[in-house]
Amino acid sequence: METESLFGRSDSAIDSPLAWRLAPKTLEDFFGQSHLLGSGKILSQIIAGKKFSSSIFFGPPGCGKTALARLIAREMDMETSFLNAVSSGVSELKKALDTARELRSFQNRRSLLIIDEIHHFNRTQQDVLLPATEKGDVVLIGLTTENPSFYVNAALLSRLATFEFKPLTEKDLKKILKAALENEEVQKMKINMDEDVQNRLILASSGDARKMINAFERAVLSAEIDSAGERRIGLGEIEASLQKRVLRYDKKSDDHYDHISAFIKSLRGSDPDAALYWMAKMLKAGEDPRFIARRLLICASEDVGNADFRALLICNAAFEAVEKVGMPEARIILAQAAVYVACAPKSNASYLAIDAAMEEVEKGPVREVPNFLRDSNLDAKSRGHGAGYQYPHDFPGHYVFQEYLPSPIRFYHPTEEGDEKRLSLRLKELRKKTNH
C-alpha cells in the first residue's frame, strides 16, 4: 500500500514520522539541555570521556531524552537494546540482560539497555535490574516523564545517576524547526511559512519538540499547493494540525503585558472569574506558570496586604508547589491562589507606606540613628551606644513609648479592611497612650 509522508511516496506503510527522521545524529545537532550538555557540563564530559554509567533521564515529553539516549548509544559504541516498559514484561527484560551478560563474558563487550517509560515497571520488574546494574553487566538508561523519586525503587535509584531534563526553550525549538525547514527532502516540497506562523507553532508547542514537528508535518501534508507549486502554511493549518485553537499571544509583545495586566487588575478588582479566564488564556498559550506565580506573589502583598495576611502565605506556597509539579497540574495550584487573592479583602496601605518611606529617604532630611537605638555590643562603654534604650518587654502590655525616628513622620495608614482593621485599632490604642 502506498503512503505519503514528507519524504515523498513510499511503498512502505510504516514510514517513520518526521520527528523520528530529524532526530539528531551527532551531539552538535542536539539542541537544548545546556545545563547538562553545555561546555564543561557534566554529561558532556562523561560522554566525551566514554565513561557513561547507568543513569535515569527524567523530564517532560519531547525534550530530548530519547534522542540523547540514542546519541549516547552511538558514542559509546556498545551493543544496544531498547525496551518500552508499557509493552515489555519480565521475560523480555531477562532476555535482554542475559544477552548482555553473555556479550560481556564471551566477547568482553558491554551492552547498553535503554528502557522508555521505566516508571511503568512495577517493583518486581525493577528489582530484576538490580544485579545487572550492580555488577556492570549492562549500562542502563531509564527514561521517564515522572519524578523518579516517586516511581523508581530506592535500591535501583541509588545505582543510577539522575539527570533532569527541562522543557525546551523557544530558542531551542526555533533551531529545531529551522533544521526541519532546511531538510533537503522538506525543501523539495516548497514550504512557505511566515516567521510569525513559525512563532505561533513554537509557542503552542510548550517546550515539546516532538509535538511541534508532528504538528508541522500534519500542517504540511494538509496545506494546499498553489499555482507556483508552493505549500503555504498559515495559522489555519497550524491550528488544525495542533487540533486546538492557536491563541494570539506573543510573550515578547504587547499581548504578554496586556494579558498579565488584565489578570492583575481582575485580582485587584475582586473578580475571580475574570482572573481565571485571563490566567487560563495565558497558560493555554504557553506562558510560563512560574511567571504567573510570581505576579500572584506581588499582588498578594501589593493589593491584599495586611487586609488578609494569609494571601501572601498561600501565594508563596503556590509558587513553591508550581516549581515542584509543573504543568499541567500547576494550573490547579495557580487557580486556588488566584481565587483566594481575588476574593480576599484589599489594602494597599503597606505598598503606599514603603513608597512614601523611600521618597522620604530620597528627598527628606537625612536622619542618623539615635544613640539609644545603636548596637551596643562593641561601643556601649566607649561611645555610649544603646544607653537609654527601654526594653518593651519589661513594661505592661510589652510596650513603652520611645521616639524611634527623629523628626517623626507617619508612612503607614492602615485601612479598616479585613485583618488590617485589627492593626488599625491597635495602633490607635497605642497612640492614645502616648498622645503621639
N, C-alpha and C positions, 0 to 999 in steps of 0.2 A: 504494500500500500504506500502511495506517495504521501509525504507530509511536507509542509512548508515551514521553514524556520528562517531566522535572519541570515542564514548561510545558504540560502537558495533551496532548491527542491532536492529531496533525497528519497531513496527507496527504503530507508530505514524508518521505522515507526518510533524509534527511541532516540531521536536526535537530542543531544544534551541541550538544556536551556542555555541562553546566552550568558547568564551569571556563572554557570559552570565553565563554559568555554573561555570566559575572560578572567578566570581565577589566575592570580599571579604565578608566574613560572620561576621568578627569582625574588630574592628579598628586596632588590631595588625596585621591583614593580609592586611591592606591598605598601599600601597606603594606610595610615592610621596607627594607633597604639604607640605613639612616640615615647610614652613614658616607659615602655618596655623595650622598644626596638631602636630608639634614638641613639646617637653617637655616645658610646660609653655606657649605655644602659645594660642591665643585667642579661636580658635574653640575647641581645646582640653579641655580647661577649661569650656567652655559653655556646651559641650556635657557631660562632667563628672558631671557637676552640674545639668544636666537635666533641664536646663533653656533656651532651644533653642527658639529663636523668629524668626519671619518671615524674610527671607533672600533671596538674589539672588546670585547664583553661576555663574560666567561667566569665560570663558576661551576656549582654542582650543578644538577640538574634541579629545575624548579618553584620557583625562587627569584625569578622576575620579569623575566628577561632579555627574553623576547619581549614581555611586556606593556609594559615600559618602552620598547622599541624602537617599538612601535605608538603609544604616547603621544607619543613624540618626533616621529613622522611627522605626527600631528595638530598638535602645537605649532608645528612648523616650516613647515607649510603647503606641503610640497613634493610633487611627483609621486612616488608611492611604488611600488616593485616588490618582490615577495617571491620569493625562491628558496630551495629546500632543497637543500643540497649532496649529499644522499643520492640524490635523483632527478633533479637537473639536471646537464646537461653543458655543454661549451664553447659549443655553438650557442645554448642558452638564455641563457647568460651574456653572450655577444657581442651578442645581440639586445637585451637589457636595457641594455647600455652604449651601443649605437648609438642607441637611443631617447633616452637621457639626453643624449647629445651633440647630437642634433637639437633637443631642447627648449631646451637652453642656447643653441645657435647662433641659432635662429629665433624663440624666444619669450622668451629671457633668463630662463628658468625652471629652477631647479635641481631635481635628482632625488635621491631617497633610495633606496638599494638595501639591503634587509635580507636577509642570507644566513644561514639557520639551518644549524647543524651544519657550519660552514665548515671545520672540521678534516678533513672528508671530501673536500674538494677536493685533488687532487694538485698537485704543483709547477707543472705546465703551466697548470692551471686558475687557480691563484693568480696566476701571472705575468700572465694576461690582465687582471687588475685593476690592475696597476701604473700604466699610462699614465693611466687614467681617474681614479684617486685622486690621482696626482701633479699632473695639470692641474686637478683640481677639477671635472671633468665630472660626477662623481657623488659624493654623500656616502654612504659605506659604513658599515653597521653589521654586523659579523660576530658571530654568536652561537655559542658553543661551551661544552661541558661539560669540555673538556680544557684543559690549560695551553697557551696559545698559543705559549709559548717553544719547545715541542717540536713543534707541529703546524702552525704558520704560518711561511711563509718569512720570513727575517730582513729581506729587502728590503721586503716588504709590511708586516711588523710595524713597521718603522721609520717608516712613513707613517701609522700608526694610534695613537690614544690608547687605552691599555689600562685597562679598569675591571674589577676583580674583584668579583663578587657573592658574598655569603655565604649559607649556609643560613638560611632564615627562623627567627626565634626563636619560642618558644612564644607569646609576646605577640603577635607579628605574625600567627601562624596563628589565634590566638583572634579577632583582629579580622576576619580574612578569613572565618572560619566564622560569626561573628556577622552579617556582611554577607549571607552566604548564607541564614541563617535568617530574616533580616529582609526578604529579597527578596519583593516583592509576590506574585509567582506561587508561590513556595515556601510562603508563609504560607497560601495558599488550600488547601494540602494538609494543614494542621493537624498539623504535625510536633510530636511530644512526645519530647524528647531531654534527659535529665537532664544537669546540668553535669558529673558525674563521667564520663558516657559521652562527652561532648564532649572532656573532657580526655584520655581514652583514645585517641580518634581523633587528637587533636593530637599526642600523644606518639608514637603509632605512625607518624605521617607523616614523622618525621625531617627536619623543615625543608622539606618539599616540598609546596607549596600545591596543585599540580595533583593530586598523589596523594591529598591529603586531600579535595578537593572531588569528585573522581571516586569515591572510596570512599563519601563521604556520599551522592552521587546513587544509587549502587547500593544502599546501605542503605535509602534512602527508597523506592525502587521495589520492594524485596523485602519491606518491612515490611507486616504485616497491618493492615487497618483495623478498629478496634474498634467497639463499638456506638455510641459517641459520635462516630464519624466521624474519629477521630484515628489517625495512624500513629505507633505507639510504636517508637522505635529504642533497643534495648538493646545490651549488649555482644555478644550473639549475632549481631545484624545487622551490627555493626561488624566482628566477626571474619570473618564470611562475606564482607563487602564488600572487606575487605583481602586475602582469600584466604590468611590466615595467622592463627596464634593471637595474640590480644591478651593480652599479658602484664600481670599485675597488678604494676605498677611505677610509682610516682609519685616523681619526682625531688625533690618538696618534702615528702615524708612519710617515715615510718619505713622504707618499702621501700628508699629510696635508701641510708640509713645501714646497714640490715640487710644488704643485698647487698654493699656495699663492705666491711663488716666481715667477712662470710663469706669474701670474696675475700682480704683481707689475712691473716686467720687461717689460711687454707688455704696461702698462700705461706709464712707463718711456720712452719707445721706440715709443710712439705716434701711437700705433696700436689699435684702438678701437675695431676692430673685434676680435682680439686675446684675448684682455682683457675680452670682453663679453663672449667668449667661456669658458675661464678658470673659470670665475665667475659663469656662468650657471652650469658648471660641479660641482663646489663646492656646490652650492645651491641645485642641484638635489640630491647630495649625503648626504644632511642633515647638511651641515655646518651652524653654527650659523650666521645669516645675520649681527649681530652686530659685529662679528669678522671682516667681510669684510668691514663694515663701518668704523671701527677703522683703518684698513690698508689704506683705501682711505684717511682718515684724515691725516695720516702720509705722504703719497705720495704727497698729495696736498701741503704740506709745504716743504718736503724734495726735491722733484723733479720739482715742478712747482714754488713754492716760490713766489717772487715778480714779476716774469715774467707775472703772472696773479693772482693778489691777490684774485680775485673772486672765484678761485678754492677752497680755504680753507673755504670760507663762504658757498659755495654750499655743500661741503662735510660735514661741521658741521650741516647744515640744514638737510642734508640727514640722518646723524646719528640720530638726534633727531626724525625725521619722522619715521625711521625704528623702533625705540624704541616704538613709539606710535601705529603703524599699524600692525607690524609683517608680517609674511609670510601668503599668497603668494604675497600680494600687495607690500611688501617691495622690491621685485625683480625689480619693475619698478623704484622705487626711486634710488636704487643702480645703475641701468643701466644708469639713467640720469647723476648721479655723475661720474660714471666711464667713460662715453663717454666724458664728459666735461674735465676731468683730462687728458685723453689720447690725446685729440685734442688741449689742451692748450699749449702755448709756455713754454719751460722748462728752469729752472735755479736752480742750487743747491748752489748758492752763499751764501745764509743765512745758509744753513746746513754746508758748509765748514767754514764759519765765526765763528759759535759758537764752532765748534770743535777746531779751531785754538785758540780761546779765552780760552777754557777750558784747552788746553795744555799749554798755556802761564801761566795761574793761577797755574798749577801744577809744571811747570818746570822753568818758568821765574823768574825774581826778584820780591820780594814782594813789592807791591805798596800800600802806605797808601793814604787815601782820603785827597786831598789837603784842606787846611783850608777854602778857599773861597767856596768850594763845600759842606762843612759840614752843618748840620742842625743848624739853628740859633735861634730856638725857645727858648732854655734854656741857651745856653752858648755864646750868642753873646757878652755880656759885659765882662764876666769873662774870657773867653778864646778866644775871637775874632772870633768865628765860623761864617762863612758867609761873613766876611769882604772882600771887594774887588770883590764880585760877581757882574757881569754885567747882567742885566735882558734883554734877547734878544729882547723882545717885545718893548723895549724902543729905538730900533735902526732901521734905514732904512732897509726894507726887513726882519725885525724881525730876524736879525742875527748879531752877533758880535763874532769875534774870541776869544776864550779862550781855554787854554790848559786843557782839561777835564781829560786827562790821563797822569800822569808823565811818562817820557821816552816813548813817544807815539809809538804805533805800529799799523799797519793797518791790520785788520782782514777781513773786508768786501770789496770784489772786485766785484761790480755789473757787470752783463753781458750787452750785447746790445739787449737782447731778450725781446720782448713784452713790458709790462709796466715797466720793470726794466730799460729799456733804458732811460726813463724819470728820474728815480732816479740817474742813472749814470751821466746824463747831469747836474743835479742839484748839485751833489757832485763836479763835475769838476769846475762848476762856483764858488762855494763857496771856493774851494781850490785855485782858481786863485786870489781871493780877499785877501787871507791870505798868499799866497806863501807857503802853507803848504801841 
